[in-house]
Amino acid sequence: MHRYYGLDAARYDFEHKLKIKRIFEMIPSTLENKKKRVVVKDIENKAGKRFSNYQEEFDYLVNAGIALEVRAVSNPIFPLVETSGKNLLKLYLNDVGLLTQILYGTNIRAVLDTQKSVNLGSVYECAVACELKAHGFELFYYDNKAKGEVDYMIDDFNTLSVMPVEVKSGKDYTVHSALNHFVKNEDYPVKTAYVFSNDRQIRQEGKVVYMPVYNVMFLNIQARQESTIGARKE
């Protein structure tokens, strides 16, 4: 199935179709890397290539609804778009079912039974990315050698602040040093941070809210904007 998806993604642009197909096929393996970022030199196995050399291919995959882009921010403060860039990019498939088919074939036990031998990290992150995007959020992330990485950073229009989001697939979902840094740092006025995992309980510790991964459906940008407008009218 995914082979036809890749061919279909490339058939509209003959000049760039091989590069589009290659980037599409790279997405699942890229998500298994530690940084999960697109490595430009791996696209054609050529050194010296820049992100700008593949801008049209990235834009095609995103604009066609095949992939979701998560852009890096250099300064994680509201609004995030002011410090975002495209030279450090993450790409997720905009279809969790397609991703699981690529990774696990037709064996749904990998997901339903939460097999200990199977790393569901990329599946969880893809599901969260798809849901956040479907609810109107633009997707960003922050990665710093000294401060660590947060999976997603989204704008909280209700409080005019940034909302960090972490996605965990293992039992150590309460371990998140980078998230702790953002919550405690007064330079980043974070009101609420979320950790989504396969734990079934909902609880809050300070500013950090722990939720099952399927509860990401309740983060809705429109509802948050409407609540802000309502508060102003009052």
N, C-alpha and C positions, 0 to 999 in steps of 0.2 A: 504493500500500500504506500509506504513512504517513498519508494522508488518513483512511483508515478507522480507523487506530490512534488518531488524534486524536479522531475522532467517538466511538469506543468509550470512550475515556477520559472523555468528558464526559457520556455518555448516562445515567449513573446518578444524577447530581445536577443537576436542572433549574435550581435557583436559581443555581448557580455554574458551569454548564457552559460558558458563553462565556469566562469567565476561565480555566478549566482548559484549554480548547482553545487559547486565546491563549498561555498560558505554555508549553504543550507545543510549539507551533509556533515559539516564540522560541528554544528550546534550541539548535538548530544554529547560528543566527546569533550567539547570545551566545557560543558557544565560539570564534568567530572574532575576537572583540574582545580587546584586549590584556589586560584584567583578567579576562575570562571570567565576571564576576559578573552575576547577575540585576539589572537596573536596574528598580526597581519602577515608576517613572513611565512606562516604556515599555509596560507591560502594557495600560493603558487610555488611554495618552496624556493622563494627568491629573496635574497637579502637586499636591503636598501629600499624596499617598498614602504610607502607611507599610507596612513589611513585614507588620505585624500585620493589615493590611486583606486580605491574601491568604494568611494562615497556613493556612486550611482547604484552599485550592487546592494549596499546596505539599505539605501533608501527604497529600492525596489521591494526587497523582502519585507520591510516594515510597512510601507504604504499599501502593499498587496494584502496585508493582514496575515502573512505567513509567520512572521517573527515579531517579537516584542523587544524593543530596545530599552536598556537600562543604562542611563548616562551617569558618568562620574561627576561629582561635585567637589570643588576645591575648598569650599567653605560652607559647611552644612547649616546655613541659617535661612530663614524664610525671606523671600521666596527662593526656592532652590534653583530655578531656571537662571537666575542672575550669575551663578558661578558654575553652571554646567558646561561640559565640553563633550565632544564626540571622539576624542582621540583615545580614550580608555572606555571601551564599550563592551557591555554584556548583551548577548542575544539569547532569548528564550523562544522555544516554539510556542506559537499561539494555539496550541492544541495538546492538552495533557494526554488524551487518549492516543494520539499519534506518537508522543514521546514514549509512553509505556509499551506501545507495540514495537517500537524500534529497540527498546532496552530488553524487554521480557517476552517478546513474541505474543502468543495468545494465552500464556500462562498468567491468569489474573491473580493467582495465589500470592504472587510476589507483593501485590499491593493489599489485597483483602486480608491475608493472614499475617501481614507484617513480619515476614521471614527475617530472622536475625542475620542470616547470611547475605541479605540483599540491602544495599545502601539506597534508601529512598530520598536522600537529600535533594537531588536534582528534580525529582518528581514533585516533592513538596514545594520547592522554590518556584517551579514552573506553574503549579496550581495557584499559588499566591499571586504571582505576577499576572496571570490571566484574570484573576478575580479583581485585583486592584485596578487593572486597566479597564475592565468591563464596567467598573463603577466610577470611572472618570478621572482616576488619579494618573498623573504623569509619574514615571518611574525613574528614580535616581538611586545611587549608592555612594557610599563614602569609604575610602580605603587609604589609610595612612600608616606608614611603618611604625610610628611611635604610638599611635592611638588605636590602631586596629581597624577592622572592617565591620560595617553594618550592612546587612543584606539589602535592605531597602530604606530609602529616606523619602517620605512623601510630605507634601504641604498640608498643614492643618489650618484651613481657612477659618475655622471657628475661633481659634485662639491666636492666629497670625504667628504660628510657630511651626517648627519641624517635628514630624512624628516618625521616630525610628521604628523599624519593623524587622524583627529577627525571625528566621524560620529554622526550626530544629527537628531532626528526624530521629534522634536517639534519646537515650535516657538522661543524658546530661544537659537537658534543655534549660536548666537554671544557671548554666555556666555561660556567661556572655560578658567578658571583660570590656569589650569595646562599647557595648550598650550601656554598661554601668558608667563608663567614662562620660558619655553624652548626657546621661541623666543627672550626673553630679556637677558637670561643668557649667558654671554660671554664664559663660560666653554663649552657650546654646540653651536658650530658655525653653527646654522641653517640658511640656505639660504632661504628656502621656506617651509611653512606649509600649509596644506590643511584642510578645513572643508567642508564635504559633507553633504547636508541636502535636505529636500523637497522643499526648496526655489528654484525658477526657474531662478534667476538672477546669473550672474557671475560677481564678483567684487573682488577687492583686497584692503586690508587695511594694509599698511606696508608690512610685510613678510607673512601675512596670506591671502590665496586665498580662497574665498567662491565659491562653485560650487554646482549645482544639483547633487544628488547622482549618477545619470546615467553617469555623466561625468568622473567617475573614470576609465572608459574604455580608457581614453587618457593617463593615467599613464602607460608607457611602458618601462620596464627595458632595452630591447634590443635597442630601439630608443635612450635612454639616453646614453647607452654605445657606440653606433655607433657615436653619436654626439661628444662624448669625444675623440674617436679615430680619427675622422675627424679633430678636432681642433688640435690635436697633430701633424698630418701630415702637416697641414698648417704652 
